[in-house]
Amino acid sequence: MNRLGKKANETLIEMALSADDDIAVLTKFKPSQSEGEECNGPETISTAGSEIPSSSEGLNSTETTLLIPEHQVIDKRHQSKDSIFFRDGVRRIDFVLSYVDDLNKEWEKKLERRKEFESNLQKAGLELETEDKKESEDGKIFFVKIHAPWEVLITYAEVLNIKVPIRENDIPPMVENPLDCVLFPLRLPEKVMHPEPDYFTAPFSKDKQELYLINDESTFFSPSMRNRIVNYILTRCPYGTEEGKKKFGIKRLLNNGTYTAAYPLHDCQYWKKASDPNCDSERYTLYMEWARFLRFYKEQPLVLIRKYYGEKIGIYFAWLGFYTEMLFLAAVVGLICFLYGLFTMDENMSSKEICDPAIGGEIIMCPLCDRDCEYWRLNTTCESSQYSHLFDNVATLFFAIFMGIWVTLFLEFWKRRQARLKYEWDLVDFEEEQQQLQLRPEYEAKCTQKKKNPVTQEMEPYLPLTSQAVRFCISGATVLFWVSLIIASMIAVIVYRLAVYAAFASLMENTQTLQPISGVLTPQLATSVTASCLNFVIIMILNFFYERIAIWITDMEIPRTHMEYENRLTMKMFLFQFVNYYSSCFYVAFFKGKFVGYPGAYTYMFNRWRNEECDPAGCLIELTTQLTIVMAGKQIWGNIQEAIVPWICNWWGRRKARNNPENLYSRWEQDHDLQTFGALGLFYEYLEMVIQFGFITLFVASFPLAPLLALMNNILEIRVDSWKLTTQYRRPVAAKAHSIGVWQEILNGMAILSVVTNAFIVAFTSDMIPRLVYYYAYSENEDSPMSGYINNSLSVFLISDFPVRNEPKENPENFVICRYRDYRYPPDHEKKYLHTMQFWHILAAKLAFIIIMEHVVFIVKFFVAWMIPDVPADVKAKIKREKYLTQKILHEYELEKLKERLCQGDKRATEKEFIATEGRMELSRAM
């Protein structure tokens, strides 16, 4: 087969070295038309200068139509809807480009770009075949199908360092798990879990093709490998020079509208197998065994996921599945702690005293706002104090410590799982994918200055330090502005809390219809719930805008590599999301009720709004409410965005196609009508899960049921993600990844921070430490040590000491004193309204508890991390065995080649080389 322009084994890297050379544009060809004939499309480009045959069979393997005349219309009734091959039925479609030939002012420029780009793709060795717009379902879209022949695949497989099989794995499988019989209902069929044998692999080399197990050139490279190679070429293929700068890459062509889409094909429809026996129908298998919700209890076919979508997506689902499995243990323990609180609710002495009419009914509390609020009796908070015990009990302390250890176990066992996947998926020697480490096309295009790389000694583009500094300053200022905006919005919600509390108190006091539920729906609870809902709406709005801002400022920084781009965007997005989602929870946990002052000397925000007080039973129930609304709301909204929105978009896009016969709706058109997964698709999935991870670790002491909510969400999340990826999105370009990347470090940081936050929640937000201090130091009743605690925790205030600003408008029952939550001396004491010694004892106990809990948990965490090796022993042995056998095979191959040379070439030189090679083999065996 004749190659165009350049040899097939010449890569785009070599083409890029001749950047100053002009690339010839293919000549136009106008077919002769008989009278009355109409041309079915624009002019056809021929590579040989001869007329194009009148039927598709007449095309040889090198002649590729870029634009099709009428006499070459394909009868699609004879072409399968599920076809993933060229018209000859032999060459596989590895990638598809689409465009609309709109006749606007940019039409000629786009046409020239396409001609140049497609010409250069052919010079790189790719083969193209174009479907005319009259053959498309809507009569508007051209489709350019791309096939990578064997010579191109082996050339770029070597460039990308792709590992391929050299021998079937002879290492015995792991010893069977004794629980396999119990777990059998959770297992998938063996042909689904392991669709192909396990092999020893080695990086591909064109010069050593005899080494590899090449049974069939057309199937040796999997479809995911093929589309990865083609995408590599597409992202670096030039298409001309504009404004004095060389332009290249399919991404830029998509951005300027030259092409409308670029995607690899799914291998079949998801609801039925392909009719072509050469098609594996892996999409159908994934849908039936993985992407349906009724399979929620089954394990995931990770090997098949990796084979179909690539390692990067495979590692995400492996991590998500492992995280969900580990959540099961945390959910069970959290549920037990919650049930403990539920069953001991009636034994809680604090709630009994609050609800007792003789105790709580006789305690008159000071007003919770100035002027408009009235005095109230403590027993009106009876129900809320009982519910508070569900989460504020001794089990809270146990669960906080348990979760600190659970986080460590999760991260350490994930490292082991990840190490096993690295071995099984041939990622052991993989540092980072070549595409990730190589320069981004945008970086090469925007950086006009060049300097010599000290490693490669080649000239490459770079961004001057001054330009980097300016861009980083603008980026940092933008991030700081948006973080400040979040803090401002949180302050606005706090002001809302302070402003509406009096309104809720007055409404519930004067509205008769609300009296029956006034015990449950207190003004504090009403304010907390409405403020949490308002805060959630603000969070969603800020998220919507900041996502676009973060991408814009990251693009403005012009990161050098793909990995650098993803890491920078990850840190910006995570910092924003962290502040956005957690700021309100931090406020309720660590600030609300801590800086209130006391009657007659209250503290005010902006000298206008009086700071909020906690419920007499503590602020923990409000933190639980805030956490539940934000966490559950985020999960519900996330599932709506991920599942329902793509489904509606695809339904709307396919509403016309359903009226057409199936055989007129081709495979590339079906995939074209699906949604685009995007380069940042996995980024948002990781971000969603990491934010959830923060909810179940940073504030879990306030809500033991958080892991259970996360578990239920994740069971649904796995099936939603798999369903949308399999049915609603175009097939993503395969990419390699040996870990979850920078998210691992973020999880480690959150694990450490969670120990601190939970220690502070138990100490300062819950009422546990004051109760313990009272129990051991101030209780006077040996038979019932906690009796009298409520009276002890409330200080006395003389109503006549109220300043005019704070004094209620009415005092119909002529109360003389009121009580407030604090530890201060009474009005008749010489240290009137100053803190008592019990206050300082409790503060010292809280600080001591924080120090002790943190040290105990950290010591256990580090000990557990030290005890659990990152790589299992059997994986280490297998890695060594594979390396040894691979080296042995390669050395034997080299030795055979040298023997052949010894018989033919320079005997003296070859003998020395032969001896050196044998010595290297002996050294390898010894090692």
N, C-alpha and C positions, 0 to 999 in steps of 0.2 A: 504494500500500500504506500502510495506516495505521500510524503509529509510536506506540509506547507511551510515555506520560508526557512525554517530552522529544523535541525534534527530533533527527533522525539526525545532524546535523552538530554536536551538542553533545558535546564530549569529556569524559572523566573529569576532566581538569584543571579544566574549568569546573564540573563537578559538585562537585569538591572545595572550590571556593570557597564553596559554600553548605553548609558542614559542619554548620551549626546547623539547617538545614531538615530536617524530618521527611520521609522517603521513604515514600510510600504502599505498603502491602503489597497484593498482588493478592488479590481475594476468592476464597473457595473456591466450588467448583461441584460439586454432587452430582448425578450423572445419575440419572434415574429408572430403576428396575430392575423388570422384570417378575417375576412369581412364579417361583421356581426358579432365577433367574439369580444368579450370584455375581460380585462385583466382582473384576476381575483385578488390581487394585492399589488404593492409597489414593486419596484424593479428587483430582479433576482441577481444575487451576487454569485458568480462562478469562480472557482479556483483554477480552472483549467482553460478558461476562455472559450470553451465549446458549448454547444447547446445542451440544455438539461434534458434528459430523457423524458418521455411522455408518461411514464409510469414509475411508481415507487420502486419496482423491482429493478429498473434500469439504473438506479443509483449505485455507484460502487462505494466502498467503505470510506473513501476520502472525499468524495464530492458531497458537500453539505449545503443545503439550501438555506439561505438566511431569510429570503422572502420568496413566496411561492406564487407562480402564475396559475391561471385558471386550469390549464390542461393538466395540472399536477394535483388536483383535488383528491383527497384520500376518501375512500368510501368507508366511513366510520362504522357502518353496519357490520363490517367484517373484522372490526378491531375490538378486542375485549375491553370492557369498561375498566377492568382491573389491570390492564397492561402496564407494565413498568419497563417496557422495552421500546427501542426504536421500531420503525415500520418493518424492518427486516426480521423482527422477532428474536434477534440474537443479541444485539448490543443493549446493555442495561442502561436505563436512564439514571444517572447519578445525581443530577441537579437540574432544576428548571428555573429559567428566568422568564418573566412576563413583562409586557409593556403594552401601552395603549397608544396607537398612532394618531394622536389628536393633532389637528391642523391649526396650531396656534403659532405665535411668533417664534417660539422656541423649537418648532418642529424640526427645522433643518439642522439646527445645532445638535438636538438629541439624536437625529438620524446619523449624523457624522460620528458622534460619540459611540453609538451602538456599532457602526461599521468598524471603527477602529478597535473597539474593545473585543468584538467577536473575532476580528482578524487576528488579534494578538493571542486570544485564547487558542485559536487553531495553531498559531506558531508555537505555542507551548505544548502542542500535541493533542489537545482535546478535540473531540468530534461533536459537531452541532447538527441539530435538525429542528427546523422551525415549523410550527403549526400556524397556518394562516388564521386571521381573525374571523373569517367566514366559517371556519370549522369550530369556533368556540361557541359555547352555549349562549352568550349574549351578543355575539357578532362584533365584539369590540376589541378583544384582547388577543395579542400574539403570544405564543408560548415558544421559547427557545429551549429545547431539550439538549442536555449535555451528557456526553459519555466519555469516560476516561479509559483509553485502551491500556493494554498490559504494560507497554513500554513506559507510559506516563506513571502508572501506579508504582512500578518498581523503582522508578527514578525518585519519586517523592516519598516513597516509603523509606528509602535510605536517608533522604533529607530530614524527615520527621522522626527518624530513629524508631520506627514501628517494629515491635517484636512479633515474630511469627513462629509457628511450630517447627521444631526440628526432630522431635522424638516423643512418643507417647510416654506419659508419666508412669514410672514403674514403682513409685513410692507407695507402700500399702496405705489404704485409707485409715482414718482415725478409728479407734475402738468404738464400737457402738455404745451409745448412751443408754444406760439402763431404763431411762424414762421414755425412750422412744415409743414403747408400746402405749404409754399413757398419752403421749403427744401425737400419736398417729392421726387422730381426727383433724389436727391442725396442719398436717403435712400436705403438700401438693404432689402430684405424680412425678416420678423420677425424670421422665422425659421433659417435663416443664422446668424442674429445678436445675437439671443438668442436660441441656439440649445437645451437647457435644462432648467428646472425651477431653480429658485434661492432658495438656502437652507441656513438655519442656520447651522453652522458647529462647530465641536469640534475636538481636537486632538484625533487620534485613540488610543484605548487601547484594548488589547486582552481580558482583563477581563470584558469589558463592551460592548461586541458585540451586546447585545440585544438593546442597545441605538440607534444604527445607522440604517439608512434606507437601509438595505441589502436585496434587492429583488432578486438579482442574483449574486452569488459569482464570476462568470466569467466576469461580466461587472461592478462590484462595483468599482474597481480601473480602472481608465481610462488607455489607452495604454501609455500615457506619464508618468503617475505615475509608471506603471509597468516597463518601460524601465529605469526610474530613479533609482528604487530599484535594478534592475539587474546590472546596471552600478556601483552602490555603492558596490555591492558584488564583481564585476569583478576587481575594482580598488584596492581591499584589500585582494584578495584571494592569498595565497602563492603558489609557485610552486617549492620550493626546496631551497637548500643551495649551494651557489657557492662561492669559495674563502673565506670560513669561515663566510659569511654573508648570512642572510636569505633574499631571493628574493621573491617579490610579486608584483602583479598588472599587469593588462592587458597592461598598457602603456609601461612597460618595455619589455613585450613579443612582442609588436608591433615594438618597436625600434630595438630589436635584431633579428627580422625576424622570430620568432617562429610562429606568426600569421601575416597575411598580412592585415587584416581589422577586425574591430569590430564595429557593427552598429545595431540600431533598424530598423525595416522595415517600409516603407511607407505602408499604408493600401490598396492601389490600384494604378492602373495606373492613371496618372493625366488627360488624355484626355477622359477616360470613366469610368463609375462606375464598381465596382467589381461585378462579377457574384454571389458571395456568399452573401446570404441575411443577414448573421450575421455580415457582414462588413459594417461599417458606410459610407465608401467612402468619408471621410472628405477631403482627398487630392484632389479629383475631385471637390468637392464643393469650396475649396479654390482657385483652379485654375480658375474655371468658374466665380466666383464672386469677385476675388481679384487680381489674378496674371496676368490678361490680361490687356494690355495697354488701350484697348477700355473702360475699367471700371475706367479710371483715375479720373473721376469726382465723383465716388461713395465713400461713407464712407468705412472704413475698418472694417471687421468682427473681432474685437479684441477678443471677447469671444472665438470664434472658433480658432483663432490663438493661444491664450493662452492654449486652451484645447489640441490642436494638437502638438504644439511645446514647450509648457511650458511658465512660467511667464517671464523668462529672455528675451526670444525673443519677447514675447508679449509686454513687457514694452518698448522695443526698438522701435517697430513699433508704439506704442501709442505716444511715444515722438516725433518720426519723423513726424507722422501725425499732431500732435499739433503744432510743429515747422513750418510745411508747412502752416497750417491754419493761424498762426500769421504772417507769411511772406506776406500773401496776403495784409494786411493793410499797411505794410511797402513798398511793391512794388507799391501800388496805390499812396501813398504819394510821393515816389521817382519819379514815372513817371510824376506826376503833377509838381514837381520841375524841372524835365528835360524839360518838355513842356514849362514851364515858361521861361527857358533859351533860348529855341528854338524860341519862339514867340517874345522875347525882344532882339534878336540878332542884329537886324537892328537899335535898339535904343541905343546900347552900344557906348558911346562917345569915349572910348579908342580905340576900333576897327576902328571907323570912322576916327580918327586922324591918326592912323597907316596906313590905306588904302588910305588916302587922298594924292594925288601926291604933293600937295602944302605944306603938313606938313611932313608926313612920307616919301615922295619921296625926300625931301630936307634934311632929317636928315641922316648924314653919321655915321655909327656905326663902332667902333673899331673892328679889326679882332678878331675872336673867337679862333684862335690858333697862335702859334708863326711862323714867317717867311713865311710859305706856304700859309696861309689864306690871303684873300684880304679884303679891306674895302668894306662895303656893305650898301645898303640903307634899311632903316627901313621898308618900304612898301613891301619888299619881304616876310615879315612874316604876310602879311595881312590875308590869309586864316586861318593860325594857331591861330592868335589872335581872329578871329571870333569863331572858334570852342572852344577855351578856355572859352569863355563866356557861353557856354552850361553848364559848371560845376562850373564856378567861378562867381557866382552872389549872390544876397542877399538871394535867396532861399536856398543856400548852408548852411548858418548859421541856418536858420529855420530847415532844415532837420537834421543837426548835433544834435541840441537840441532835436528834435522829436525822433531820434534814441536812444538817451540816456534814454529817458523816455520809449520808446518801449521795450528796453531790459529789463527794470525793470518789465514792465507789463508781458512780456513773461515769465520771471523766476517765478514771483509770481503766475500767473495763472497756470503755469505748476505744481507748488507745490499743488495747489488745485486739479488739474486734477489727479495728482499722489495720493493724499490722497483718492480721490473717487475710484481709481483703487485698492488701498490697501484694502479698505473695500469690494469692489465687488469681489476681487480675494482672499479673506481670508488671507491677509498678514498683518493685523493690529498688531497682537502680534508677528510678525515675525521679529526677529532681523537680523539674516543672516542664510542662509541655513546651516544645519549641515555639509554638505560636504564642504562648504566654510570655516567654522570655524575649522574644524578638521584638523589634521596634514596632509600635503601632503605625499603621499607614497614616493616620492623622498627624502623628508626631513627625514622620518623615516629610509630610507635605507642608507643614507649617514652620518647620525649623529650616531656615535657608542657610544658616552657617554650618560649617563642618569642621571636625577635628579628628585627629588620628586616635583610634582606639588602642590603648596600650597593650591589650591582650591580643587582638587580631591584627594589629598594625595596618588596619584599613581605615579609610576616611568614612566617617559617618556623621549624620546631622546631630546637632546638639542645641540646647536652649541656653543662652548666656545667663550668667548668675544674676545680673541686674534684672533681666526680664522675669526670671523665676521669683526673685524677691518681691517684685511689684505684684505679680499674680498671686503669690501666697498672701500678701498683705490684704489684697482685695478679697480673696477667698476667706481669710480669717475674720475680716471685718463683717462679711456677709453672714458667716455662721454665728458670730457673736451677736449680730443684730437679731437673728431669728431666735436664738436662745433667749435673748432679752425679751423678745416678743412673747415667748411662752411664759416666762416669769411674770410679765405684765398681765397676761390673760389669767394666770393663776391668781394674782392679786385681785383682779377684777371679780373672779369667782368668790374669793374670800370676802370682798366688799359686799357681794350679793348675799352671802351667808349672813353677814352682820346686819344688812339693811332689811332683809325680809323676815328675820326671826320675829321681830316685834309684830309684824303684820300677821304671821301665822299664829302667834300666841293670841292676838286679839280676835282673829277669825274663829279659832277653835273655842275660845271662851264665850263668844257671843252667838255662835251658830248652833242651834239646837240639834240639827240633823247630824252634826259631827260628834255630839256628846257620847253616843254608844261606843265609838272607836277611839275616844280621846286617850284611853289608857294605852293603846297600842301605837296609834299615830300621834305621838307627842310633837310639839313644835320643833324640838331638836331633830327628831327623825324626819319630819317633813322637810325641814331645811336641808338636812344632809342628803336625802334622796334627790330632791330637785336640783341641788347644787352638783351632785355627782352626774346626773343626766346632762345638765348644762355643760359641765366640764368635758364629758365624753363627746358632745357635739363639737365643742371648740377644738378638741384633740383631732377629730376627723377632718375638720376644715383646715387646720394648720398642716396636717399631714399631706393633704391634697396639694397644697401650694409648695410646701418645702421639698417634696420629692422632685419636682421640676427644677426648683432652684438649686438643689444639691447636684443634679446632673449637669446643669449649666455651669456652675462654678468649677466642677471637676473637669469638664471639657475645656474650660478656660485655662486651667492649670497646665494643660497639655502633658499628661503623664507619659512617660517614656515607653512602658510596656503595658500589655493587657493586665498583667498581675498588679502592677502599680496602680493602674486605673481602678481596678476592682477594690483594692485595699483602701485607697483614698476615699472612694465613694462609700465604702462600708463604714469607715470611721466617722464620716460626716453624718450619714444617715443614722447610725447607731447613737451617736451623741445626741442628735436632735430627738430621736424617738425615746431615748432614755429620759431626757428632761421632760418631754411632752407627756409620756404615759405615767411616769412615776412621781412627778413633782407634787401632784395633789395628794398622793398617798404619803409622801414624805411630810407634807404639811400636817395632815391629820395625825400621823404617827408621832411626830417629834416637835410640833410647834403648837397645835391647837390645845388650849387649856393650860399651857405651860407659862404664859406671860400675861395672866389675867389681872393681877393685883388683888385687891380685896375691897369690899364695900367701903365707899368713901374715898378710895384711892385707886380706882380702876385705871388700867392702861388703855390707851386709845390708838387706833391706826389713823394716821394723818390728823390726829387730834380731833377726830369727828366720830368714828365708829368704834364702839367698845369691843374689845377682843372677846372671842368666843370662849365659853366655859364648856367643860366636859360634863357629861351626865354624872350624877352622883355614883353610878356604878362604874364609871371609867369611860375612856374614849375608844376602847378596843372595838366595841360594837359598831361605832361609826367608821372605823378603819375597815372593818369587815364589809360594811355596806358599800363603801367607796371601791374597795378592791373587787367585790362581786360585780358591781355595775360596769366598771371599766373593763375588767377581764372578760366577762361574759358578753358584753356588748361588742368588744373587739372581735371575739371569736365568731359571733353571729354575723357581724358585718363582713368579716373576712371571707366566710363561706359563701355569702351572697355574692360578693365581688368575684370570687374564684369560680363559682359554678354557674350561677344563674345568669350573670351578665354575659359571659362567652356563649352560653347556650342560646340566649335571646338574639345575640348578634349573628350567630351562625344560622339560626332559624330564619331570621329576616333576610339574610343573604342567599339562602337556598330556596326561598319560597317559590321562585319561578322554575327552578330546576326540577322540582318534584312533578311538574306537569309535563315534562319531556320523557321520552323513552329512555330507559336506563343506558342503552348502548350509545346514546348521543352525549353522555355526560362522562367525560374521560377522567382517568385517574388524576392527571395534573390539574384539571379544572376543579375536581372535588377538593383537592388539597388547597388549591388557590382560594377557595371560598371559606376556608377555615381561618381561625385567628392565628396571629403570629406570637410564638412563645417569647421571642426577644432575647437579646444577650443578657439582660438583667432579670430574666424570669426566675432563675434559681435564687438570685440575690434577695428578692422579695419573699420567697418561701423561707429562706434561712432567717431573714429579719423577723418575720412573723413568729417563728418558733423560738428565737432567742428572746424576744420580748415576752413571750409566754413563760419561758424559763425564768425570767426575772420575777414575774408575778408569783411563781410557785416556790421561789427560793428567798427573795428579798423580804417578803412580807408574810411568809407562810405561818409564822407564829400567831398571826391574827386570824387566820382562816385555814384550819386543817383540811377543809374539803377542797381547797384549791387544786391539789394534785389529782383528785377524782374528776373535777371539771376538765382539767387539762387532758386526762386520760381519755375521757369520752370524746373530747374535741379531736384528739389526735387519731383515734380510731376512725372517726369520720374524715379527718384531714387526709390520711393516707389514701383512702378510696376516692375522695374528691380530687386530689392532685393527680392520681393515676387515671381517673376517668376523664378529666379535662385534657390531660396530656395525650391520652390515647384516642379520644373521640372529638375534642373541640379545637385542638391546635394542630398546626402543621408540624411535621416531624422536625425537631430541632437538629441543628448541625452537631454531630458527635464531637465531644471534647474530652481530653484526659484530665484527671485530677487524682492525686494520691491521698488527699485528706480534705477536711472541710475548710482548710485554709485559715484565714485570720479569725474566723468564728471560734476556733478552738481557744485562742488567747482571750477572746472576749468572754467566753464561758468560764475560763479559769479565773478571770478578774471578778466576774459576778459571783462565783462560788466563794471567793475570799470575802467580798463585800457582804454577802448574805449572812455570814457569821456575825459580823458587826451589827448589821441592821436588826437581826432577830434578837441579839442580846439587848440592844437598846429598846426594842419593842416590849420584851418581857419586863425590862427594868422600869421604863418610864411611861409606856402606854398602858400596859395592863396594871391591874391592882394587886398583883401577886406579892411583890416585895413589901408594900405597906401592911398587907395581911400577915405575912410571915413575921415582920418586926413586932406587930401587935401580939401575935400568938406567943412568941418566945420572950418578949420583954415587958409588955404592958398589960397583958390579960390578968384579970383579978379573979376569974371564975375557973377553978380547976376542973369542975365537971363539964363545963362548956366553954372552952378557951376562947372561941370566936364570938361569944355573946357580948354585946356592948361595943363591937367594932364600929358600927355605923355612927353611933353617938360620939365615939372617940375621934373619928375622922372628920367631923364637922366642927368648925369653930363658931363662936358666938359673936354677933354684932349688935350693938345698941342702935336701934332705929333712929333715935334722936340725933345720932352722929352723922346721919346722911347729909351731904351737901345738897343744895337745891337742885343741882344738875342731875343727881342720881335718884332723888327721892320720888317714889311712885306718887301719882296724882291722887290716888285713893288708898285709904287704910280703914275699910269699913268695920273691921273687927278690932281695931285699936291694938294691934300687936305691938309689943314693947321691944322684943328682940327677934332676930332672924338668924338662920344658920347658913353657912357657906362652906364649900369644900376646900379646906386648907388646914394647916397646923399652926395656929396663931393663938397668942394669949388673949383671954377675954377682956372686955372693957374695964373691969374692976381691978385688973392686975397692974402692977407698977410698970411692966413692959407691954403696955396696952398695944395690941394688934401686931406685935413683933413675932417672929417665928419662934416656936417652942423648941426645946431640946429634941423632942421626938422627930421634928422635921429634919434636923441635922443627922439624927441616927438613921432615918430612912434614906436620906441622900447618900450617906456613907455606905449603907447596905446596897443601894443600887449600883454605885460605882464599883464596889467590891465584887458584886455579882457579875457585872460586865467583864471585869478583868479576869475573874476565875473562869467564867463560861468561855470567853474567847480563847484563853490559854488551853483549857481542857480540849475544846473542839479542835483547835489548830494542831495540838500535839497528836491527837488521834488521827486527824486528817493526814498529817505528814508521815506518821507511822504507817498508816494504811497505804499511802502512795509509795512509800519505800518498800513495803512488803510485796506489793503487786508489780511484777515486771511488766514493762510496756510491751514486750514481744514474747508470746508463749514459747516455751522450750521446744515444742514439736515444730513450730514454724521456723525457729532458728535452724533446727536440724535440716528441715526441708530446703531452706534457702542455701545452706552450705552444700547439700547434696546436688541441688540443681546447678549451682555455680561450678562444682567440680565436673559434673557430667557434660555441661555445656563447653567448658574449657577443653575437656578431653576430646569431645567430638570435633571442635574447631581445630585443635592441634593435629588430630589424626588426618583431618581433611588437608591441612597445610602440608603434612608429611607426605601424603599421597601425591600432592601436586609437585612437591620437590623431587620425589622419586621419578616422576615423569620428566621433569626438567633435567634430572641427572642423566637420563638416557639420551637426551637430545641436545642439551646446551653445553655451556662452559663447565667442564667437570670440576675444575679446581675451585671456582667460586661457589658452585652449587654444593660441593661436598662440605665446605665450611658452613654454609647455610643449613645444610641437612643436619650436621652435628649440633649446631646451635639450637635447632628446632627440637631435636631429640632431647637435648639437655633441658630445654624449657618444659617439655612434657614430664620429665623425671622430677624436676623441681615442683611442678604443679601437683604431681601425685604425692610428693612428700608433704607439701603444705596441706 
